[in-house]
């Protein structure tokens, strides 16, 4: 009787281990499935891009070039503003130091 009980406990323990492993494997499969869905979407997008005519590609490239130029100009403006603000901060710090003296 004790042997049967021990065998049942061992079997239950193995089943629980297999159940946990099955859940982990299911999670891995779900994650891989999501990655595959993302890759399918990316592939579809790339396929659509390849189907563009040369004229469509030139128009898109021109638009993207304009956007890049605008962003570059905005970056220069922001850098200039940052430098101006740093200068103001330095000037205020110097004024505070002179007042303290």
Biopython code that builds the backbone (N, CA, C, O; Angstrom):
import numpy as np
from Bio.PDB.StructureBuilder import StructureBuilder

atoms = [
    (1, "UNK", "N", (0.814, -1.186, 0.000)),
    (1, "UNK", "CA", (0.000, 0.000, 0.000)),
    (1, "UNK", "C", (0.863, 1.258, 0.000)),
    (1, "UNK", "O", (0.599, 2.194, -0.756)),
    (2, "UNK", "N", (1.897, 1.285, 0.847)),
    (2, "UNK", "CA", (2.773, 2.454, 0.898)),
    (2, "UNK", "C", (3.516, 2.634, -0.413)),
    (2, "UNK", "O", (3.807, 3.752, -0.839)),
    (3, "UNK", "N", (3.816, 1.507, -1.040)),
    (3, "UNK", "CA", (4.521, 1.597, -2.328)),
    (3, "UNK", "C", (3.616, 2.218, -3.390)),
    (3, "UNK", "O", (4.072, 3.004, -4.220)),
    (4, "UNK", "N", (2.352, 1.865, -3.359)),
    (4, "UNK", "CA", (1.400, 2.427, -4.317)),
    (4, "UNK", "C", (1.223, 3.916, -4.072)),
    (4, "UNK", "O", (1.138, 4.709, -5.010)),
    (5, "UNK", "N", (1.168, 4.286, -2.787)),
    (5, "UNK", "CA", (1.039, 5.709, -2.443)),
    (5, "UNK", "C", (2.280, 6.481, -2.889)),
    (5, "UNK", "O", (2.174, 7.579, -3.435)),
    (6, "UNK", "N", (3.449, 5.904, -2.653)),
    (6, "UNK", "CA", (4.689, 6.553, -3.077)),
    (6, "UNK", "C", (4.744, 6.671, -4.590)),
    (6, "UNK", "O", (5.172, 7.694, -5.126)),
    (7, "UNK", "N", (4.309, 5.623, -5.277)),
    (7, "UNK", "CA", (4.303, 5.644, -6.748)),
    (7, "UNK", "C", (3.347, 6.719, -7.251)),
    (7, "UNK", "O", (3.657, 7.428, -8.209)),
    (8, "UNK", "N", (2.176, 6.844, -6.604)),
    (8, "UNK", "CA", (1.212, 7.880, -6.999)),
    (8, "UNK", "C", (1.777, 9.273, -6.754)),
    (8, "UNK", "O", (1.620, 10.163, -7.590)),
    (9, "UNK", "N", (2.433, 9.466, -5.611)),
    (9, "UNK", "CA", (3.046, 10.768, -5.315)),
    (9, "UNK", "C", (4.109, 11.107, -6.345)),
    (9, "UNK", "O", (4.199, 12.245, -6.807)),
    (10, "UNK", "N", (4.913, 10.116, -6.700)),
    (10, "UNK", "CA", (5.954, 10.328, -7.708)),
    (10, "UNK", "C", (5.332, 10.670, -9.055)),
    (10, "UNK", "O", (5.807, 11.562, -9.757)),
    (11, "UNK", "N", (4.274, 9.963, -9.409)),
    (11, "UNK", "CA", (3.592, 10.225, -10.680)),
    (11, "UNK", "C", (2.993, 11.630, -10.691)),
    (11, "UNK", "O", (3.086, 12.341, -11.692)),
    (12, "UNK", "N", (2.379, 12.026, -9.579)),
    (12, "UNK", "CA", (1.789, 13.371, -9.474)),
    (12, "UNK", "C", (2.883, 14.426, -9.594)),
    (12, "UNK", "O", (2.698, 15.438, -10.271)),
    (13, "UNK", "N", (3.996, 14.200, -8.955)),
    (13, "UNK", "CA", (5.114, 15.141, -9.024)),
    (13, "UNK", "C", (5.610, 15.286, -10.456)),
    (13, "UNK", "O", (5.870, 16.397, -10.918)),
    (14, "UNK", "N", (5.739, 14.167, -11.155)),
    (14, "UNK", "CA", (6.184, 14.214, -12.557)),
    (14, "UNK", "C", (5.174, 14.952, -13.425)),
    (14, "UNK", "O", (5.543, 15.748, -14.288)),
    (15, "UNK", "N", (3.882, 14.675, -13.183)),
    (15, "UNK", "CA", (2.845, 15.358, -13.960)),
    (15, "UNK", "C", (2.893, 16.870, -13.744)),
    (15, "UNK", "O", (2.747, 17.643, -14.690)),
    (16, "UNK", "N", (3.099, 17.282, -12.498)),
    (16, "UNK", "CA", (3.202, 18.716, -12.212)),
    (16, "UNK", "C", (4.408, 19.323, -12.934)),
    (16, "UNK", "O", (4.332, 20.426, -13.476)),
    (17, "UNK", "N", (5.511, 18.592, -12.931)),
    (17, "UNK", "CA", (6.700, 19.062, -13.648)),
    (17, "UNK", "C", (6.441, 19.182, -15.136)),
    (17, "UNK", "O", (6.853, 20.152, -15.771)),
    (18, "UNK", "N", (5.759, 18.199, -15.687)),
    (18, "UNK", "CA", (5.447, 18.240, -17.116)),
    (18, "UNK", "C", (4.477, 19.368, -17.424)),
    (18, "UNK", "O", (4.583, 20.035, -18.453)),
    (19, "UNK", "N", (3.513, 19.574, -16.498)),
    (19, "UNK", "CA", (2.546, 20.651, -16.690)),
    (19, "UNK", "C", (3.258, 21.997, -16.706)),
    (19, "UNK", "O", (2.972, 22.848, -17.549)),
    (20, "UNK", "N", (4.200, 22.190, -15.756)),
    (20, "UNK", "CA", (4.970, 23.437, -15.728)),
    (20, "UNK", "C", (5.800, 23.605, -16.983)),
    (20, "UNK", "O", (5.876, 24.698, -17.542)),
    (21, "UNK", "N", (6.425, 22.522, -17.427)),
    (21, "UNK", "CA", (7.221, 22.580, -18.653)),
    (21, "UNK", "C", (6.342, 22.902, -19.849)),
    (21, "UNK", "O", (6.725, 23.678, -20.725)),
    (22, "UNK", "N", (5.153, 22.297, -19.876)),
    (22, "UNK", "CA", (4.234, 22.550, -20.984)),
    (22, "UNK", "C", (3.831, 24.023, -21.017)),
    (22, "UNK", "O", (3.740, 24.620, -22.090)),
    (23, "UNK", "N", (3.585, 24.618, -19.827)),
    (23, "UNK", "CA", (3.225, 26.039, -19.784)),
    (23, "UNK", "C", (4.369, 26.897, -20.296)),
    (23, "UNK", "O", (4.149, 27.848, -21.045)),
    (24, "UNK", "N", (5.593, 26.563, -19.893)),
    (24, "UNK", "CA", (6.759, 27.326, -20.353)),
    (24, "UNK", "C", (6.910, 27.210, -21.864)),
    (24, "UNK", "O", (7.178, 28.197, -22.548)),
    (25, "UNK", "N", (6.737, 25.994, -22.377)),
    (25, "UNK", "CA", (6.870, 25.786, -23.820)),
    (25, "UNK", "C", (5.759, 26.511, -24.577)),
    (25, "UNK", "O", (5.996, 27.070, -25.647)),
    (26, "UNK", "N", (4.548, 26.503, -24.021)),
    (26, "UNK", "CA", (3.437, 27.224, -24.646)),
    (26, "UNK", "C", (3.742, 28.710, -24.689)),
    (26, "UNK", "O", (3.476, 29.376, -25.689)),
    (27, "UNK", "N", (4.299, 29.230, -23.603)),
    (27, "UNK", "CA", (4.680, 30.649, -23.554)),
    (27, "UNK", "C", (5.732, 30.954, -24.621)),
    (27, "UNK", "O", (5.651, 31.966, -25.318)),
    (28, "UNK", "N", (6.723, 30.058, -24.738)),
    (28, "UNK", "CA", (7.764, 30.258, -25.749)),
    (28, "UNK", "C", (7.168, 30.236, -27.156)),
    (28, "UNK", "O", (7.529, 31.052, -28.004)),
    (29, "UNK", "N", (6.253, 29.297, -27.393)),
    (29, "UNK", "CA", (5.615, 29.199, -28.710)),
    (29, "UNK", "C", (4.803, 30.457, -28.995)),
    (29, "UNK", "O", (4.832, 30.975, -30.111)),
    (30, "UNK", "N", (4.080, 30.948, -27.995)),
    (30, "UNK", "CA", (3.300, 32.181, -28.171)),
    (30, "UNK", "C", (4.202, 33.361, -28.507)),
    (30, "UNK", "O", (3.888, 34.169, -29.382)),
    (31, "UNK", "N", (5.325, 33.451, -27.803)),
    (31, "UNK", "CA", (6.273, 34.539, -28.047)),
    (31, "UNK", "C", (6.850, 34.449, -29.467)),
    (31, "UNK", "O", (6.950, 35.453, -30.171)),
    (32, "UNK", "N", (7.221, 33.243, -29.869)),
    (32, "UNK", "CA", (7.754, 33.055, -31.223)),
    (32, "UNK", "C", (6.689, 33.363, -32.275)),
    (32, "UNK", "O", (6.996, 33.910, -33.334)),
    (33, "UNK", "N", (5.460, 33.018, -31.984)),
    (33, "UNK", "CA", (4.360, 33.310, -32.905)),
    (33, "UNK", "C", (4.186, 34.818, -33.072)),
    (33, "UNK", "O", (3.966, 35.302, -34.183)),
    (34, "UNK", "N", (4.284, 35.555, -31.969)),
    (34, "UNK", "CA", (4.191, 37.016, -32.037)),
    (34, "UNK", "C", (5.341, 37.590, -32.856)),
    (34, "UNK", "O", (5.146, 38.510, -33.651)),
    (35, "UNK", "N", (6.537, 37.047, -32.660)),
    (35, "UNK", "CA", (7.680, 37.523, -33.435)),
    (35, "UNK", "C", (7.483, 37.232, -34.914)),
    (35, "UNK", "O", (7.825, 38.054, -35.765)),
    (36, "UNK", "N", (6.930, 36.061, -35.223)),
    (36, "UNK", "CA", (6.670, 35.714, -36.624)),
    (36, "UNK", "C", (5.645, 36.658, -37.232)),
    (36, "UNK", "O", (5.788, 37.072, -38.382)),
    (37, "UNK", "N", (4.595, 37.007, -36.459)),
    (37, "UNK", "CA", (3.593, 37.949, -36.953)),
    (37, "UNK", "C", (4.243, 39.294, -37.277)),
    (37, "UNK", "O", (3.951, 39.904, -38.305)),
    (38, "UNK", "N", (5.127, 39.745, -36.386)),
    (38, "UNK", "CA", (5.842, 41.000, -36.634)),
    (38, "UNK", "C", (6.694, 40.925, -37.883)),
    (38, "UNK", "O", (6.738, 41.871, -38.670)),
    (39, "UNK", "N", (7.376, 39.796, -38.068)),
    (39, "UNK", "CA", (8.210, 39.620, -39.257)),
    (39, "UNK", "C", (7.359, 39.556, -40.519)),
    (39, "UNK", "O", (7.764, 40.062, -41.566)),
    (40, "UNK", "N", (6.189, 38.942, -40.428)),
    (40, "UNK", "CA", (5.287, 38.895, -41.587)),
    (40, "UNK", "C", (4.852, 40.299, -41.976)),
    (40, "UNK", "O", (4.821, 40.643, -43.157)),
    (41, "UNK", "N", (4.514, 41.109, -40.971)),
    (41, "UNK", "CA", (4.107, 42.487, -41.252)),
    (41, "UNK", "C", (5.242, 43.274, -41.886)),
    (41, "UNK", "O", (5.033, 44.034, -42.831)),
    (42, "UNK", "N", (6.449, 43.086, -41.355)),
    (42, "UNK", "CA", (7.616, 43.778, -41.898)),
    (42, "UNK", "C", (7.886, 43.332, -43.329)),
    (42, "UNK", "O", (8.216, 44.148, -44.188)),
    (43, "UNK", "N", (7.743, 42.030, -43.581)),
    (43, "UNK", "CA", (7.949, 41.490, -44.928)),
    (43, "UNK", "C", (6.925, 42.069, -45.890)),
    (43, "UNK", "O", (7.263, 42.437, -47.015)),
    (44, "UNK", "N", (5.669, 42.151, -45.451)),
    (44, "UNK", "CA", (4.618, 42.723, -46.289)),
    (44, "UNK", "C", (4.934, 44.176, -46.624)),
    (44, "UNK", "O", (4.773, 44.614, -47.764)),
    (45, "UNK", "N", (5.386, 44.916, -45.613)),
    (45, "UNK", "CA", (5.739, 46.324, -45.817)),
    (45, "UNK", "C", (6.879, 46.451, -46.826)),
    (45, "UNK", "O", (6.828, 47.284, -47.731)),
    (46, "UNK", "N", (7.901, 45.623, -46.664)),
    (46, "UNK", "CA", (9.033, 45.670, -47.596)),
    (46, "UNK", "C", (8.598, 45.271, -49.001)),
    (46, "UNK", "O", (9.055, 45.860, -49.980)),
    (47, "UNK", "N", (7.725, 44.284, -49.108)),
    (47, "UNK", "CA", (7.230, 43.862, -50.419)),
    (47, "UNK", "C", (6.479, 45.005, -51.099)),
    (47, "UNK", "O", (6.637, 45.236, -52.298)),
    (48, "UNK", "N", (5.655, 45.722, -50.319)),
    (48, "UNK", "CA", (4.937, 46.869, -50.875)),
    (48, "UNK", "C", (5.907, 47.944, -51.347)),
    (48, "UNK", "O", (5.696, 48.565, -52.389)),
    (49, "UNK", "N", (6.972, 48.160, -50.578)),
    (49, "UNK", "CA", (7.968, 49.157, -50.981)),
    (49, "UNK", "C", (8.649, 48.753, -52.284)),
    (49, "UNK", "O", (8.955, 49.603, -53.121)),
    (50, "UNK", "N", (8.885, 47.464, -52.453)),
    (50, "UNK", "CA", (9.532, 46.993, -53.680)),
    (50, "UNK", "C", (8.620, 47.124, -54.889)),
    (50, "UNK", "O", (9.097, 47.185, -56.022)),
    (51, "UNK", "N", (7.311, 47.166, -54.658)),
    (51, "UNK", "CA", (6.353, 47.269, -55.760)),
    (51, "UNK", "C", (6.184, 48.697, -56.276)),
    (51, "UNK", "O", (5.525, 48.917, -57.292)),
    (52, "UNK", "N", (6.774, 49.660, -55.584)),
    (52, "UNK", "CA", (6.643, 51.053, -56.020)),
    (52, "UNK", "C", (7.337, 51.257, -57.362)),
    (52, "UNK", "O", (8.326, 50.603, -57.693)),
    (53, "UNK", "N", (6.778, 52.182, -58.106)),
    (53, "UNK", "CA", (7.413, 52.548, -59.366)),
    (53, "UNK", "C", (8.604, 53.443, -59.057)),
    (53, "UNK", "O", (8.685, 54.011, -57.968)),
    (54, "UNK", "N", (9.530, 53.575, -60.005)),
    (54, "UNK", "CA", (10.665, 54.471, -59.777)),
    (54, "UNK", "C", (10.218, 55.903, -59.454)),
    (54, "UNK", "O", (10.831, 56.577, -58.626)),
    (55, "UNK", "N", (9.153, 56.357, -60.109)),
    (55, "UNK", "CA", (8.674, 57.726, -59.845)),
    (55, "UNK", "C", (8.151, 57.850, -58.409)),
    (55, "UNK", "O", (8.433, 58.832, -57.724)),
    (56, "UNK", "N", (7.395, 56.856, -57.964)),
    (56, "UNK", "CA", (6.898, 56.869, -56.586)),
    (56, "UNK", "C", (8.065, 56.852, -55.602)),
    (56, "UNK", "O", (8.030, 57.527, -54.573)),
    (57, "UNK", "N", (9.074, 56.092, -55.920)),
    (57, "UNK", "CA", (10.248, 56.014, -55.051)),
    (57, "UNK", "C", (10.967, 57.351, -54.984)),
    (57, "UNK", "O", (11.418, 57.763, -53.915)),
    (58, "UNK", "N", (11.079, 58.041, -56.135)),
    (58, "UNK", "CA", (11.725, 59.352, -56.154)),
    (58, "UNK", "C", (10.932, 60.359, -55.330)),
    (58, "UNK", "O", (11.511, 61.145, -54.579)),
    (59, "UNK", "N", (9.606, 60.338, -55.468)),
    (59, "UNK", "CA", (8.757, 61.255, -54.711)),
    (59, "UNK", "C", (8.919, 60.984, -53.220)),
    (59, "UNK", "O", (9.079, 61.915, -52.430)),
    (60, "UNK", "N", (8.878, 59.718, -52.840)),
    (60, "UNK", "CA", (9.029, 59.362, -51.432)),
    (60, "UNK", "C", (10.404, 59.776, -50.924)),
    (60, "UNK", "O", (10.522, 60.310, -49.821)),
    (61, "UNK", "N", (11.434, 59.535, -51.710)),
    (61, "UNK", "CA", (12.784, 59.915, -51.310)),
    (61, "UNK", "C", (12.893, 61.428, -51.147)),
    (61, "UNK", "O", (13.533, 61.911, -50.213)),
    (62, "UNK", "N", (12.272, 62.170, -52.049)),
    (62, "UNK", "CA", (12.280, 63.635, -51.956)),
    (62, "UNK", "C", (11.579, 64.088, -50.679)),
    (62, "UNK", "O", (12.060, 64.979, -49.979)),
    (63, "UNK", "N", (10.431, 63.464, -50.380)),
    (63, "UNK", "CA", (9.707, 63.821, -49.156)),
    (63, "UNK", "C", (10.548, 63.515, -47.918)),
    (63, "UNK", "O", (10.629, 64.331, -46.999)),
    (64, "UNK", "N", (11.169, 62.347, -47.898)),
    (64, "UNK", "CA", (11.982, 61.955, -46.750)),
    (64, "UNK", "C", (13.210, 62.863, -46.629)),
    (64, "UNK", "O", (13.641, 63.186, -45.523)),
    (65, "UNK", "N", (13.765, 63.269, -47.764)),
    (65, "UNK", "CA", (14.915, 64.175, -47.739)),
    (65, "UNK", "C", (14.514, 65.525, -47.166)),
    (65, "UNK", "O", (15.260, 66.120, -46.389)),
    (66, "UNK", "N", (13.335, 66.010, -47.549)),
    (66, "UNK", "CA", (12.833, 67.277, -47.005)),
    (66, "UNK", "C", (12.629, 67.163, -45.495)),
    (66, "UNK", "O", (13.001, 68.059, -44.737)),
    (67, "UNK", "N", (12.033, 66.047, -45.070)),
    (67, "UNK", "CA", (11.815, 65.839, -43.635)),
    (67, "UNK", "C", (13.151, 65.815, -42.889)),
    (67, "UNK", "O", (13.281, 66.405, -41.816)),
    (68, "UNK", "N", (14.136, 65.129, -43.464)),
    (68, "UNK", "CA", (15.454, 65.046, -42.822)),
    (68, "UNK", "C", (16.093, 66.425, -42.731)),
    (68, "UNK", "O", (16.700, 66.756, -41.712)),
    (69, "UNK", "N", (15.967, 67.237, -43.782)),
    (69, "UNK", "CA", (16.517, 68.591, -43.783)),
    (69, "UNK", "C", (15.823, 69.455, -42.732)),
    (69, "UNK", "O", (16.474, 70.216, -42.016)),
    (70, "UNK", "N", (14.491, 69.331, -42.643)),
    (70, "UNK", "CA", (13.747, 70.097, -41.635)),
    (70, "UNK", "C", (14.186, 69.707, -40.230)),
    (70, "UNK", "O", (14.368, 70.567, -39.369)),
    (71, "UNK", "N", (14.355, 68.405, -40.001)),
    (71, "UNK", "CA", (14.801, 67.945, -38.684)),
    (71, "UNK", "C", (16.213, 68.432, -38.376)),
    (71, "UNK", "O", (16.516, 68.798, -37.241)),
    (72, "UNK", "N", (17.060, 68.433, -39.377)),
    (72, "UNK", "CA", (18.425, 68.907, -39.189)),
    (72, "UNK", "C", (18.428, 70.394, -38.839)),
    (72, "UNK", "O", (19.156, 70.823, -37.944)),
    (73, "UNK", "N", (17.622, 71.170, -39.539)),
    (73, "UNK", "CA", (17.518, 72.605, -39.259)),
    (73, "UNK", "C", (16.968, 72.845, -37.853)),
    (73, "UNK", "O", (17.446, 73.722, -37.134)),
    (74, "UNK", "N", (15.965, 72.064, -37.470)),
    (74, "UNK", "CA", (15.389, 72.191, -36.130)),
    (74, "UNK", "C", (16.440, 71.849, -35.078)),
    (74, "UNK", "O", (16.510, 72.492, -34.030)),
    (75, "UNK", "N", (17.255, 70.837, -35.362)),
    (75, "UNK", "CA", (18.323, 70.440, -34.449)),
    (75, "UNK", "C", (19.315, 71.579, -34.261)),
    (75, "UNK", "O", (19.740, 71.854, -33.139)),
    (76, "UNK", "N", (19.684, 72.242, -35.351)),
    (76, "UNK", "CA", (20.615, 73.372, -35.271)),
    (76, "UNK", "C", (20.000, 74.495, -34.440)),
    (76, "UNK", "O", (20.673, 75.099, -33.604)),
    (77, "UNK", "N", (18.716, 74.770, -34.677)),
    (77, "UNK", "CA", (18.032, 75.814, -33.912)),
    (77, "UNK", "C", (18.033, 75.480, -32.418)),
    (77, "UNK", "O", (18.298, 76.345, -31.583)),
    (78, "UNK", "N", (17.737, 74.233, -32.094)),
    (78, "UNK", "CA", (17.696, 73.825, -30.697)),
    (78, "UNK", "C", (19.082, 73.894, -30.054)),
    (78, "UNK", "O", (19.214, 74.304, -28.901)),
    (79, "UNK", "N", (20.107, 73.494, -30.795)),
    (79, "UNK", "CA", (21.467, 73.578, -30.262)),
    (79, "UNK", "C", (21.852, 75.028, -30.008)),
    (79, "UNK", "O", (22.490, 75.338, -29.002)),
    (80, "UNK", "N", (21.470, 75.908, -30.910)),
    (80, "UNK", "CA", (21.741, 77.342, -30.738)),
    (80, "UNK", "C", (21.032, 77.863, -29.495)),
    (80, "UNK", "O", (21.616, 78.612, -28.712)),
    (81, "UNK", "N", (19.782, 77.472, -29.313)),
    (81, "UNK", "CA", (19.014, 77.898, -28.137)),
    (81, "UNK", "C", (19.651, 77.364, -26.855)),
    (81, "UNK", "O", (19.726, 78.081, -25.857)),
    (82, "UNK", "N", (20.105, 76.120, -26.874)),
    (82, "UNK", "CA", (20.757, 75.543, -25.696)),
    (82, "UNK", "C", (22.019, 76.337, -25.358)),
    (82, "UNK", "O", (22.258, 76.650, -24.192)),
    (83, "UNK", "N", (22.817, 76.661, -26.355)),
    (83, "UNK", "CA", (24.039, 77.434, -26.120)),
    (83, "UNK", "C", (23.710, 78.818, -25.570)),
    (83, "UNK", "O", (24.410, 79.319, -24.690)),
    (84, "UNK", "N", (22.648, 79.438, -26.085)),
    (84, "UNK", "CA", (22.227, 80.752, -25.595)),
    (84, "UNK", "C", (21.822, 80.660, -24.133)),
    (84, "UNK", "O", (22.203, 81.501, -23.319)),
    (85, "UNK", "N", (21.047, 79.632, -23.807)),
    (85, "UNK", "CA", (20.590, 79.453, -22.424)),
    (85, "UNK", "C", (21.762, 79.143, -21.488)),
    (85, "UNK", "O", (21.778, 79.597, -20.344)),
    (86, "UNK", "N", (22.736, 78.376, -21.968)),
    (86, "UNK", "CA", (23.936, 78.114, -21.157)),
    (86, "UNK", "C", (24.671, 79.416, -20.866)),
    (86, "UNK", "O", (25.146, 79.639, -19.753)),
    (87, "UNK", "N", (24.758, 80.279, -21.888)),
    (87, "UNK", "CA", (25.407, 81.575, -21.708)),
    (87, "UNK", "C", (24.679, 82.423, -20.680)),
    (87, "UNK", "O", (25.303, 83.049, -19.823)),
    (88, "UNK", "N", (23.345, 82.439, -20.771)),
    (88, "UNK", "CA", (22.560, 83.199, -19.792)),
    (88, "UNK", "C", (22.776, 82.650, -18.384)),
    (88, "UNK", "O", (22.925, 83.415, -17.431)),
    (89, "UNK", "N", (22.792, 81.348, -18.259)),
    (89, "UNK", "CA", (22.985, 80.712, -16.959)),
    (89, "UNK", "C", (24.355, 81.060, -16.385)),
    (89, "UNK", "O", (24.477, 81.354, -15.196)),
    (90, "UNK", "N", (25.371, 81.026, -17.219)),
    (90, "UNK", "CA", (26.718, 81.381, -16.772)),
    (90, "UNK", "C", (26.751, 82.832, -16.313)),
    (90, "UNK", "O", (27.350, 83.156, -15.287)),
    (91, "UNK", "N", (26.100, 83.704, -17.085)),
    (91, "UNK", "CA", (26.057, 85.125, -16.734)),
    (91, "UNK", "C", (25.336, 85.327, -15.394)),
    (91, "UNK", "O", (25.802, 86.100, -14.555)),
    (92, "UNK", "N", (24.214, 84.646, -15.188)),
    (92, "UNK", "CA", (23.465, 84.757, -13.924)),
    (92, "UNK", "C", (24.303, 84.235, -12.764)),
    (92, "UNK", "O", (24.314, 84.825, -11.684)),
    (93, "UNK", "N", (25.019, 83.104, -12.996)),
    (93, "UNK", "CA", (25.883, 82.566, -11.951)),
    (93, "UNK", "C", (26.965, 83.575, -11.559)),
    (93, "UNK", "O", (27.254, 83.760, -10.377)),
    (94, "UNK", "N", (27.558, 84.225, -12.563)),
    (94, "UNK", "CA", (28.606, 85.224, -12.290)),
    (94, "UNK", "C", (28.036, 86.397, -11.516)),
    (94, "UNK", "O", (28.686, 86.915, -10.608)),
    (95, "UNK", "N", (26.814, 86.828, -11.867)),
    (95, "UNK", "CA", (26.163, 87.940, -11.156)),
    (95, "UNK", "C", (25.909, 87.566, -9.691)),
    (95, "UNK", "O", (26.098, 88.387, -8.794)),
    (96, "UNK", "N", (25.483, 86.333, -9.459)),
    (96, "UNK", "CA", (25.216, 85.876, -8.097)),
    (96, "UNK", "C", (26.513, 85.805, -7.286)),
    (96, "UNK", "O", (26.536, 86.144, -6.103)),
    (97, "UNK", "N", (27.582, 85.363, -7.934)),
    (97, "UNK", "CA", (28.875, 85.282, -7.242)),
    (97, "UNK", "C", (29.351, 86.693, -6.869)),
    (97, "UNK", "O", (29.871, 86.906, -5.774)),
    (98, "UNK", "N", (29.169, 87.666, -7.796)),
    (98, "UNK", "CA", (29.579, 89.047, -7.510)),
    (98, "UNK", "C", (28.744, 89.632, -6.374)),
    (98, "UNK", "O", (29.275, 90.379, -5.553)),
    (99, "UNK", "N", (27.455, 89.313, -6.306)),
    (99, "UNK", "CA", (26.610, 89.820, -5.217)),
    (99, "UNK", "C", (27.028, 89.233, -3.887)),
    (99, "UNK", "O", (26.985, 89.911, -2.860)),
    (100, "UNK", "N", (27.433, 87.973, -3.904)),
    (100, "UNK", "CA", (27.854, 87.309, -2.664)),
    (100, "UNK", "C", (29.152, 87.895, -2.146)),
    (100, "UNK", "O", (29.385, 87.916, -0.937)),
    (101, "UNK", "N", (29.995, 88.369, -3.042)),
    (101, "UNK", "CA", (31.303, 88.916, -2.623)),
    (101, "UNK", "C", (31.078, 90.288, -2.086)),
    (101, "UNK", "O", (32.029, 90.952, -1.671)),
]
sb = StructureBuilder()
sb.init_structure("model")
sb.init_model(0)
sb.init_chain("A")
sb.init_seg("    ")
for serial, (resi, resn, name, xyz) in enumerate(atoms, 1):
    if name == "N":
        sb.init_residue(resn, " ", resi, " ")
    sb.init_atom(name, np.array(xyz, "f"), 0.0, 1.0, " ", f" {name:<3s}", serial, name[0])
structure = sb.get_structure()
